[in-house]
Each structure stands twice: as C-alpha cells, then as structure tokens.
Amino acid sequence: MDYKTAGVDIEAGYQSVELMKSHVKETMRPEVLGGLGGFSGAFSMAKMKQMEDPVLLSGTDGVGTKIKLAFLMDKHDTVGIDCVAMCINDVACAGGEPLFFLDYIACGKNYPEKIASIVGGVAAGCKQAGAALIGGETAEHPGLMPEDEYDLAGFAVGVVDRKDLITGESIKAGDTLIGIASSGVHSNGFSLIRKVFEMTKESLNTYYDELGATLGETLLTPTRIYVKALKAVRDAGVTIKGCSHITGGGFYENIPRMLPEGVTAVVHKDSYPIPPIFHLLQSKGGLEEKMMYNTYNMGLGMVLAVDSADTDKTLDALKAAGEAAYVIGKVETGAREVVLKI
C-alpha cells in the first residue's frame, strides 16, 4: 500500500506544476519576489509608499456550477478566466488596482494536462487584469469527489489610495447610470440554467441561429474582466461615484449596494440590447421577468454612477477601451433601491 494506491498521485502533481509554469510566468509583475514552488507567494509593497494612504482590497469567489458544463464539454481553458473575473471585478469595483491572485483547485484525480489547462485559463484572466498569479494549490480528493470532476476558487488582492476609493457616498439625484456590456451569462445562475436546458453533450452542441453559436459555446463564454475599462474612465479624468458588479442577485441585489440612503437607481430596460441567450433562457424556462433581473446580469456586467456632466466623457473612454456602454438611467431621490422601467 502506498499514497498512489490510496488515490493521491504525487508525481502527477509535480507534472501539473511543470506544465503550468509557462502560463504562470506570463503573469509576473516586477513586484513578485521569488519563483513558483515556494511555500508562499511574496509581493513587494515598495510602490505603495508612493500613495498617501494605501488601502488593500481583497476578493474571493469561485465559478460555481458553470464548471459542470466544462465537464460535459471537456473544455477546461475558460473557467479559469471566470474565476479571476469573479474575484478581481469586485476589487476593481472599489477602484482598486489588482496586484496578485491565488487559485485553489480541488479534484477527484489529478490529470496534469487538465489541471494545466485550467491554470492556463487562470493565467489568461490574470493577464487581462494585470495581476500576477503568485501561488495556488491543487488538492487531490479521492473518495470525496468523482475522478473526472473538480472545483475551482480563487483569491485576489488589490490596492487603492484611500482618496480614490469608490464608495458610492457622493452619489446624488441627477447622476447618470452607465452600463457596460457583459459577455453573456458570466458565472451566475447556472443551477437554474441546468434545470432549463438538458445538460447533455447533444444539447450543448446544438446550434441556435439566434445565438450564432452552440448553446455550450455561448454558456461557456468567460466572464468579462473590467479592470482596464474602469482604469480608462479614471484616466479620462472622470470620478466614478459608484460601481456595481452585476453578479448573483442581478440588478435588484447589486445595484442598490452602491447607493447611499435617500436615492433610487432608475434603470430603463430598453436602453441597451439584451443578449439573445437571456431571451432564450426566459422563454425555454417560462421564467418571470423579475426573476431574470433578480438572477442574471441581463447583458450588463458593470453599472457605474457618474456626474451627468461626465456622461459623454465616460462613454468615449469606454468605447476607446473596446467596451460597449450605454446610458441606462439616472439617480433620483427616493428609497435605496433599483426601479426598472420601460
């Protein structure tokens, strides 16, 4: 009897690390100290001395049951981007510059090529965000998880000067609400999606004219990362008063989180194009409209509040950054909530 017979292959773990090294190397920043394989990731804080009052920001999240689709389609190179996006978009929401990221993969059996593919996606997400992938863990859990399955989670750290924190405190009636387009469903609500659509290879490989792709390709589209978009707005001289990352809970839960007491976010549903996947999901599942807006991003991954005088400047900056953005409403006096209108 040995560890491998018990279900844990240490040699496979070593092979996984070797295969992922090239991906990890591409994410390095000058502040990273040491190389891959240490007991901890080291990151220099020297540059933070240039800030008046540096504040660390952190975010942690996973991909959720979206990974079930990755299992069925045997496609593992995009869920890592989702994992990074779910953590780092939250850090960016507060005005932070992402610094570094760590991932955690729990698997039933370590298949080195599969693990390397997952980490390759994590590294791709880190590159999009400008964050270093400075560490991680792959844990083999025989008997706890099926051999061909895994779970993926991550942890991000960023920094912002306290004076540049996006808190929502200065939002007032008359401010403009700007929505930045999502890349699709992102990484929320997949437990419901898996009930609406049959989760088989045949179903996921079905091509839909309205989607312009197969169902599986559409649903596995990775979550958009908004770090560069928000930086472009700030670099244009715009003060982002409030920022909401539209994740689980949709519009109804997330938009009010950026509002101070005494104001209401009024959003016009017809102010931007809703991606076809949401119409298909709603019609196939017979889902109520309120549930859709209370579960999904409905085509907007981020909602910003800016002074009305900065509306055009914000839209121009986002367009230059390659983002589709829309004026979706305004802030009015009222209860701290979101109101959806035609």
C-alpha positions as CSV (number, residue, x, y, z in Angstrom):
1,M,0.0,0.0,0.0
2,D,1.2,3.5,-0.8
3,Y,-0.2,7.0,-1.3
4,K,-0.8,6.5,-5.1
5,T,-2.7,3.3,-4.4
6,A,-4.8,5.3,-1.9
7,G,-5.7,7.7,-4.7
8,V,-3.2,10.5,-4.5
9,D,-0.6,10.7,-7.2
10,I,2.3,12.9,-6.1
11,E,4.1,12.5,-9.4
12,A,1.1,13.8,-11.3
13,G,1.1,16.8,-9.0
14,Y,4.7,17.5,-10.0
15,Q,3.9,17.1,-13.6
16,S,1.0,19.5,-13.3
17,V,3.3,22.2,-11.8
18,E,5.7,21.8,-14.7
19,L,3.0,22.1,-17.3
20,M,1.6,25.2,-15.7
21,K,4.9,27.1,-15.2
22,S,4.9,28.7,-18.6
23,H,1.4,30.1,-18.1
24,V,2.2,31.4,-14.6
25,K,5.4,33.1,-15.9
26,E,3.4,35.2,-18.3
27,T,1.5,36.9,-15.4
28,M,4.6,38.1,-13.5
29,R,4.9,41.7,-12.3
30,P,8.2,43.4,-11.1
31,E,6.9,43.3,-7.6
32,V,6.8,39.5,-7.4
33,L,9.7,38.1,-5.3
34,G,10.9,34.5,-5.8
35,G,9.6,31.9,-8.2
36,L,6.9,29.2,-8.4
37,G,7.1,26.5,-5.8
38,G,7.7,28.3,-2.6
39,F,5.5,27.9,0.5
40,S,4.1,31.3,0.0
41,G,3.9,34.0,-2.7
42,A,5.9,37.1,-2.0
43,F,5.0,40.5,-3.4
44,S,6.9,43.8,-2.7
45,M,4.9,46.7,-1.3
46,A,7.5,49.3,-2.1
47,K,5.4,51.1,-4.7
48,M,2.6,51.6,-2.3
49,K,4.8,54.0,-0.4
50,Q,4.1,56.5,-3.2
51,M,0.4,56.5,-2.1
52,E,-0.8,58.9,0.5
53,D,-2.9,56.3,2.3
54,P,-2.8,52.9,0.6
55,V,-5.7,50.6,1.3
56,L,-5.6,46.8,0.5
57,L,-8.7,45.3,-1.2
58,S,-9.5,41.6,-1.4
59,G,-12.0,39.4,-3.1
60,T,-12.6,35.7,-3.2
61,D,-15.1,33.6,-5.2
62,G,-15.5,30.5,-7.4
63,V,-17.0,29.6,-10.7
64,G,-20.0,27.7,-9.2
65,T,-21.9,25.1,-11.2
66,K,-20.8,26.5,-14.5
67,I,-17.9,24.0,-14.3
68,K,-20.5,21.2,-14.8
69,L,-20.6,22.4,-18.4
70,A,-16.9,22.3,-18.7
71,F,-17.0,18.6,-17.6
72,L,-19.7,17.8,-20.2
73,M,-17.9,19.6,-23.0
74,D,-14.4,18.5,-21.8
75,K,-13.3,22.1,-22.2
76,H,-11.4,23.5,-19.3
77,D,-9.4,26.5,-20.6
78,T,-12.0,29.2,-19.9
79,V,-13.4,28.6,-16.4
80,G,-10.1,29.9,-15.0
81,I,-10.9,33.3,-16.6
82,D,-14.3,33.2,-14.9
83,C,-12.6,32.5,-11.5
84,V,-10.3,35.5,-11.9
85,A,-13.1,37.8,-13.2
86,M,-15.4,37.0,-10.3
87,C,-12.8,37.9,-7.7
88,I,-11.0,40.8,-9.5
89,N,-14.1,42.6,-10.8
90,D,-15.1,43.0,-7.2
91,V,-11.7,44.6,-6.3
92,A,-11.9,46.9,-9.4
93,C,-15.4,47.9,-8.3
94,A,-13.9,49.7,-5.3
95,G,-11.3,51.5,-7.5
96,G,-8.5,49.1,-6.8
97,E,-5.6,48.0,-9.0
98,P,-5.3,44.2,-8.9
99,L,-1.9,43.1,-7.6
100,F,-1.9,39.4,-7.3
101,F,-4.1,36.3,-7.5
102,L,-4.1,32.8,-6.0
103,D,-6.2,29.8,-7.2
104,Y,-7.4,26.6,-5.5
105,I,-8.3,23.5,-7.4
106,A,-9.9,20.5,-5.7
107,C,-10.1,17.4,-7.9
108,G,-11.1,13.8,-7.6
109,K,-8.0,12.8,-9.6
110,N,-5.1,14.9,-10.8
111,Y,-4.9,14.7,-14.6
112,P,-1.9,17.0,-15.3
113,E,-3.0,18.2,-18.7
114,K,-6.4,19.1,-17.5
115,I,-5.1,20.9,-14.4
116,A,-2.6,22.8,-16.7
117,S,-5.5,23.8,-19.0
118,I,-7.5,25.2,-16.0
119,V,-4.5,27.1,-14.7
120,G,-3.8,28.4,-18.2
121,G,-7.3,30.0,-18.1
122,V,-6.5,31.5,-14.7
123,A,-3.3,32.9,-16.1
124,A,-5.1,34.4,-19.1
125,G,-7.5,36.1,-16.7
126,C,-4.7,37.4,-14.7
127,K,-3.0,38.8,-17.8
128,Q,-6.3,40.6,-18.7
129,A,-6.4,42.1,-15.2
130,G,-2.7,42.9,-14.9
131,A,-2.4,40.7,-11.8
132,A,0.3,38.3,-11.0
133,L,-0.6,34.7,-10.4
134,I,1.8,34.2,-7.4
135,G,0.5,30.9,-5.9
136,G,-2.1,28.3,-5.8
137,E,-3.0,24.8,-4.6
138,T,-4.1,21.7,-6.4
139,A,-5.7,19.2,-3.9
140,E,-6.5,15.6,-4.9
141,H,-9.5,14.3,-3.0
142,P,-10.1,10.6,-3.9
143,G,-13.3,9.3,-2.5
144,L,-14.6,12.8,-1.9
145,M,-15.1,13.8,-5.5
146,P,-15.6,11.8,-8.7
147,E,-12.3,11.3,-10.5
148,D,-13.3,13.4,-13.6
149,E,-14.6,16.4,-11.6
150,Y,-13.0,19.4,-9.9
151,D,-13.9,22.6,-8.2
152,L,-12.2,26.0,-8.7
153,A,-11.9,29.0,-6.5
154,G,-9.6,32.0,-6.2
155,F,-8.5,34.9,-4.1
156,A,-7.4,38.4,-5.3
157,V,-5.6,41.3,-3.6
158,G,-5.5,44.9,-4.9
159,V,-4.6,48.3,-3.7
160,V,-6.1,51.8,-3.9
161,D,-5.2,55.2,-2.4
162,R,-8.0,55.9,0.2
163,K,-8.8,59.2,-1.6
164,D,-9.6,57.2,-4.8
165,L,-11.9,54.6,-3.1
166,I,-15.2,54.1,-4.9
167,T,-17.7,54.1,-2.1
168,G,-21.0,55.5,-3.6
169,E,-21.2,58.0,-0.8
170,S,-21.2,61.0,-3.2
171,I,-24.0,59.7,-5.5
172,K,-26.8,62.2,-5.7
173,A,-30.0,62.7,-7.6
174,G,-29.3,63.7,-11.2
175,D,-26.3,61.5,-11.6
176,T,-26.1,59.3,-14.7
177,L,-26.1,55.5,-14.7
178,I,-23.9,53.8,-17.3
179,G,-24.0,50.1,-18.0
180,I,-21.0,48.2,-19.5
181,A,-22.0,45.2,-21.6
182,S,-21.4,41.7,-20.3
183,S,-20.0,38.9,-22.4
184,G,-23.1,36.8,-21.7
185,V,-24.3,34.9,-18.6
186,H,-20.9,35.2,-16.9
187,S,-20.8,32.9,-13.9
188,N,-24.1,33.2,-12.0
189,G,-27.4,31.4,-12.2
190,F,-26.1,28.2,-13.7
191,S,-28.0,26.0,-11.3
192,L,-31.2,27.4,-12.9
193,I,-29.8,27.1,-16.4
194,R,-29.0,23.5,-15.8
195,K,-32.7,22.9,-15.0
196,V,-34.0,24.8,-18.0
197,F,-31.7,23.2,-20.6
198,E,-30.9,19.5,-20.8
199,M,-27.4,19.0,-19.8
200,T,-26.1,16.6,-22.3
201,K,-23.4,16.8,-25.0
202,E,-26.1,16.7,-27.7
203,S,-28.0,19.6,-26.1
204,L,-24.9,21.7,-25.5
205,N,-23.6,21.1,-29.0
206,T,-27.0,22.2,-30.5
207,Y,-26.6,25.3,-32.7
208,Y,-29.1,28.2,-32.3
209,D,-29.4,30.7,-35.1
210,E,-30.4,33.4,-32.6
211,L,-27.2,32.8,-30.6
212,G,-24.9,32.5,-33.6
213,A,-23.2,29.6,-31.8
214,T,-23.9,26.4,-30.0
215,L,-25.6,26.5,-26.6
216,G,-22.5,25.2,-24.9
217,E,-20.2,27.7,-26.6
218,T,-22.5,30.6,-25.6
219,L,-22.8,29.5,-22.0
220,L,-19.1,28.8,-21.5
221,T,-18.1,32.3,-22.8
222,P,-15.9,33.6,-20.0
223,T,-16.8,36.4,-17.7
224,R,-15.7,39.8,-18.9
225,I,-12.9,41.5,-16.8
226,Y,-13.4,45.2,-16.4
227,V,-10.2,46.4,-14.9
228,K,-8.9,48.2,-18.0
229,A,-12.3,49.6,-18.7
230,L,-12.6,51.3,-15.3
231,K,-9.0,52.5,-15.5
232,A,-9.7,54.1,-18.9
233,V,-12.6,56.0,-17.3
234,R,-10.4,57.2,-14.4
235,D,-7.6,58.1,-16.8
236,A,-10.1,60.3,-18.7
237,G,-10.5,62.4,-15.6
238,V,-13.9,61.1,-14.6
239,T,-14.7,60.4,-10.9
240,I,-16.6,57.2,-10.7
241,K,-19.0,57.8,-7.9
242,G,-20.4,54.3,-7.6
243,C,-19.7,51.0,-9.2
244,S,-21.8,47.8,-9.1
245,H,-20.6,44.4,-10.3
246,I,-23.7,42.6,-11.6
247,T,-23.3,39.1,-10.3
248,G,-25.6,36.7,-8.4
249,G,-28.7,38.6,-7.4
250,G,-28.8,40.5,-10.6
251,F,-30.0,44.1,-10.7
252,Y,-32.1,44.0,-7.6
253,E,-29.4,43.0,-5.2
254,N,-26.3,44.5,-6.7
255,I,-27.2,48.0,-7.9
256,P,-28.5,49.2,-4.5
257,R,-25.2,48.1,-2.9
258,M,-23.5,51.1,-4.4
259,L,-26.2,53.6,-3.4
260,P,-26.3,55.8,-0.3
261,E,-29.5,56.3,1.6
262,G,-32.1,58.7,0.1
263,V,-31.6,57.9,-3.6
264,T,-33.0,55.4,-6.1
265,A,-31.4,54.0,-9.2
266,V,-33.9,54.2,-12.1
267,V,-32.9,51.9,-15.0
268,H,-34.7,51.8,-18.3
269,K,-34.8,48.2,-19.6
270,D,-35.0,49.3,-23.3
271,S,-31.9,51.4,-23.1
272,Y,-29.5,48.7,-24.2
273,P,-29.6,45.4,-26.2
274,I,-30.2,42.3,-24.1
275,P,-28.2,39.3,-25.4
276,P,-30.2,36.6,-27.1
277,I,-29.2,34.0,-24.5
278,F,-31.3,35.7,-21.9
279,H,-34.4,35.7,-24.1
280,L,-33.8,32.0,-25.0
281,L,-33.4,31.1,-21.3
282,Q,-36.5,33.0,-20.3
283,S,-38.7,31.5,-23.0
284,K,-37.4,28.0,-22.6
285,G,-37.8,28.1,-18.8
286,G,-41.0,30.1,-18.7
287,L,-39.3,32.4,-16.2
288,E,-40.8,35.6,-14.9
289,E,-39.1,38.8,-15.9
290,K,-38.4,39.8,-12.3
291,M,-36.7,36.5,-11.7
292,M,-34.4,37.1,-14.7
293,Y,-33.4,40.6,-13.4
294,N,-33.0,39.2,-9.9
295,T,-30.7,36.3,-11.0
296,Y,-28.8,37.4,-14.1
297,N,-26.8,40.4,-15.4
298,M,-29.2,40.6,-18.4
299,G,-26.4,41.9,-20.6
300,L,-24.7,44.4,-18.2
301,G,-21.6,43.3,-16.2
302,M,-21.0,46.6,-14.5
303,V,-23.1,49.7,-13.7
304,L,-21.4,53.0,-13.0
305,A,-22.8,56.2,-11.4
306,V,-21.1,59.4,-12.7
307,D,-21.9,63.1,-12.6
308,S,-24.2,63.9,-15.5
309,A,-21.6,66.4,-16.8
310,D,-19.2,63.4,-17.3
311,T,-21.6,61.2,-19.3
312,D,-20.1,61.8,-22.7
313,K,-16.5,61.6,-21.4
314,T,-17.3,58.3,-19.7
315,L,-18.9,56.8,-22.8
316,D,-16.0,57.9,-25.0
317,A,-13.4,56.4,-22.6
318,L,-15.2,53.1,-22.5
319,K,-15.6,53.0,-26.3
320,A,-11.9,53.7,-26.7
321,A,-11.2,50.8,-24.3
322,G,-13.2,48.5,-26.5
323,E,-16.3,48.3,-24.4
324,A,-19.9,48.6,-25.4
325,A,-21.5,51.0,-22.9
326,Y,-24.9,52.7,-22.6
327,V,-26.7,55.3,-20.6
328,I,-29.2,53.1,-18.9
329,G,-30.9,55.6,-16.5
330,K,-30.3,58.1,-13.7
331,V,-30.3,58.5,-10.0
332,E,-33.4,60.0,-8.4
333,T,-34.5,60.9,-4.9
334,G,-36.1,58.0,-3.1
335,A,-35.6,54.8,-1.3
336,R,-32.3,53.0,-1.6
337,E,-33.4,50.6,-4.3
338,V,-33.4,50.0,-8.1
339,V,-36.6,50.6,-10.1
340,L,-36.8,49.1,-13.6
341,K,-38.8,50.9,-16.2
342,I,-39.6,50.5,-19.9
